[in-house]
């Protein structure tokens, strides 16, 4: 029983060990960068703001007249939480 050895050319070797891995890396790179090219331009600090102001709050129902009433009337607000930036626990 004799085994036949087929010769592999230099071009075939380069295709298998260089071109195919580079094609795979290129496809992965394009898949990860496609969102960056598809999105609208982002705001960067220093640019002119072109949109209407949007005020966000986690609790829109909590922004009633009762929320601003104590500060506007001059009454001292009651603090019930401990801690904060001072670290007074």
Number of C-alpha atoms within 10 A of each C-alpha: 3 4 5 6 6 6 6 8 8 8 8 11 11 11 12 10 10 11 13 12 12 12 11 10 12 12 11 11 11 11 10 10 10 10 10 9 9 8 8 8 8 6 10 8 7 6 7 8 10 7 6 6 7 6 5 7 9 7 7 8 8 11 11 9 8 9 11 11 11 13 11 8 8 8 9 8 8 7 6 5 7 9 8 8 5 7 7 7 7
